[in-house]
Amino acid sequence: MSEAHITLEDFMSRFVLLRPDAPSAQLPVRRAAVLVPVVDRPRPTLLLTRRAAALRKHAGQVAFPGGMMDADDGSLIATALREAQEEVAISPASVRVVGVLPPVTSSTGFQVTPVVGIVPPSRSWHANEGEVESIFEMPLQEALRLGRYAPLDIQRRGASHRVWLSWYEDYFIWGMTAGIIRQLSLQLANQPAGK
């Protein structure tokens, strides 16, 4: 992007999100959601976590707060907000949900819906040590730079899949998380400024 710095207003004016789907009995049983928290700073950031090393699945990986939909969740947005509160103490009331990205399928077979929300800057985020090793912020402008993502084609269950890889400081961002951030960038890149 040619701007010197991306602001939250730039992001919101150029970014087109999908409306959440109406609940349907035909949707896959294994559904999950992640919150993609954009921190409302003069230079906005993305809030990310590194998962705890002791977890059975995806240990040590960089991720957005999120998880499987519970029977008590009224929607996938509710799932994302509940998981963000459980994992990093983001109060659901403090999140301004602005929309969702297209669902992606995780390597474990879940249909994962990324929920994009604006969160106020805070020093009160706390990692749930059973799930999260650390919490960090990545500048939104850096996250949205398409050139930072490198493709890797892998074979899984007899089919070729492309995964995206990137580094930020000491954090290796890859797989579904890198793909979600890259999708944010693609959707922003396809919208002219001021639209």
C-alpha positions in Angstrom: 0.0 0.0 0.0 1.3 3.4 -0.8 0.1 5.3 2.3 2.7 6.2 4.9 0.6 4.6 7.7 -2.7 2.8 7.7 -5.2 4.1 10.2 -8.3 2.4 11.5 -10.4 4.7 9.4 -8.5 3.6 6.2 -9.0 0.0 7.2 -12.7 0.3 7.8 -13.4 2.5 4.7 -11.6 0.1 2.4 -12.4 -3.3 3.8 -15.5 -5.2 2.8 -16.6 -8.0 5.1 -19.3 -10.7 4.7 -22.5 -10.7 6.7 -22.8 -13.7 8.9 -24.8 -16.6 7.5 -28.2 -17.3 9.0 -28.1 -20.5 11.1 -28.8 -23.6 9.1 -29.2 -27.3 9.9 -27.2 -28.1 6.8 -23.9 -26.7 8.1 -21.1 -29.0 9.1 -21.2 -30.3 12.6 -17.5 -29.4 13.4 -17.7 -25.6 13.4 -15.4 -23.2 15.1 -14.6 -19.5 15.1 -11.7 -17.2 15.8 -11.6 -13.5 16.7 -9.4 -11.4 14.5 -8.8 -8.6 16.9 -7.8 -5.2 15.4 -6.5 -3.1 18.2 -7.7 0.6 17.9 -4.4 2.4 18.2 -3.2 5.5 16.3 -1.3 2.8 14.3 -3.6 -0.2 14.5 -2.3 -3.7 15.3 -3.5 -7.3 15.2 -3.6 -9.1 18.5 -2.2 -12.7 18.2 -1.3 -15.5 20.6 1.2 -18.2 20.8 -0.5 -21.4 21.9 0.8 -23.2 25.0 3.5 -25.9 24.4 1.6 -28.5 26.4 -1.5 -28.5 24.2 -2.4 -31.7 22.4 -3.1 -29.9 19.1 -1.3 -27.0 17.5 1.1 -26.6 20.4 3.3 -23.5 20.2 1.7 -22.2 17.0 0.7 -18.6 16.5 -3.1 -18.2 16.4 -6.0 -15.9 16.8 -8.1 -16.6 20.0 -10.8 -19.1 19.1 -12.1 -22.6 19.2 -15.0 -25.0 18.7 -18.6 -23.8 18.8 -20.4 -24.9 22.0 -24.1 -25.9 22.1 -24.8 -22.8 24.2 -23.3 -20.4 21.7 -26.0 -18.5 19.9 -23.8 -17.9 16.8 -20.2 -18.3 15.5 -19.7 -14.6 16.6 -20.7 -15.6 20.1 -18.1 -18.5 19.9 -15.3 -16.2 18.8 -16.1 -13.7 21.6 -16.4 -16.4 24.3 -13.1 -18.0 23.3 -11.3 -14.6 23.2 -12.5 -13.9 26.7 -11.5 -17.4 27.9 -8.0 -17.3 26.2 -6.9 -13.7 26.6 -9.5 -11.9 28.8 -11.0 -9.7 26.0 -14.4 -8.7 27.3 -17.1 -9.4 24.7 -18.7 -6.1 25.5 -15.5 -4.3 24.4 -15.4 -5.8 20.9 -17.0 -4.0 18.0 -17.7 -6.8 15.5 -17.4 -5.5 12.0 -18.0 -8.7 10.0 -16.7 -12.1 9.1 -14.3 -13.5 6.5 -15.1 -16.6 4.4 -14.8 -19.8 6.5 -11.7 -21.9 6.1 -11.2 -25.6 6.8 -8.6 -26.4 9.4 -6.2 -29.3 9.2 -8.3 -31.0 11.9 -11.5 -30.9 9.8 -13.2 -27.9 11.4 -14.9 -25.2 9.4 -13.5 -22.1 11.0 -15.1 -18.6 10.6 -12.9 -15.6 11.2 -14.8 -12.9 13.0 -13.2 -9.4 12.6 -13.6 -7.1 15.6 -12.2 -3.8 16.7 -10.9 -3.8 20.3 -9.7 -0.9 22.5 -6.1 -0.8 23.5 -5.7 -2.4 26.9 -3.1 -3.6 29.4 -5.6 -6.0 31.0 -5.3 -8.8 28.5 -4.2 -11.9 30.4 -3.2 -15.2 28.8 -5.0 -18.3 30.1 -1.8 -20.2 30.8 -3.5 -23.6 30.1 -4.1 -22.5 26.5 -1.9 -19.5 25.7 1.9 -19.1 26.2 2.1 -15.4 25.1 0.1 -12.5 23.6 1.6 -10.1 21.1 0.6 -7.3 18.7 1.7 -7.0 15.1 1.3 -3.7 13.3 -1.7 -3.9 11.0 0.2 -2.2 8.1 2.9 -4.8 8.3 0.4 -7.7 8.6 -1.4 -6.5 5.5 1.8 -6.4 3.3 1.2 -9.2 0.8 4.9 -9.7 0.1 5.5 -10.9 3.6 3.7 -14.3 2.9 5.5 -17.1 1.1 3.6 -20.0 -0.3 4.4 -23.7 0.4 2.7 -26.5 -1.4 2.2 -29.6 0.6 0.6 -33.0 0.0 -2.1 -34.0 2.5 -4.4 -37.0 2.1 -3.4 -37.4 -1.6 -4.2 -33.7 -2.5 -2.0 -30.7 -2.9 -2.6 -27.8 -0.5 -1.0 -24.4 -0.4 -0.1 -23.0 3.0 1.3 -19.5 3.7 4.4 -18.8 5.9 5.7 -15.6 7.5 7.8 -14.4 10.3 7.2 -11.4 12.6 10.0 -10.8 15.1 10.4 -14.2 16.9 7.0 -15.5 15.8 6.6 -17.9 13.0 3.1 -17.4 11.5 1.9 -20.1 9.1 -1.0 -22.2 8.1 -4.6 -21.1 8.8 -3.5 -18.0 10.8 -1.2 -16.7 8.0 -4.0 -17.5 5.5 -6.5 -15.5 7.4 -4.2 -12.5 7.7 -3.4 -12.7 4.0 -7.1 -12.9 3.2 -7.6 -9.6 5.1 -4.9 -8.1 3.0 -6.3 -9.4 -0.3 -9.8 -8.0 0.5 -8.3 -4.6 1.5 -6.0 -4.5 -1.6 -9.1 -5.1 -3.8 -10.9 -2.0 -2.5 -9.9 1.4 -3.7 -9.1 4.1 -1.1 -12.1 6.1 0.0 -14.7 3.5 -1.2 
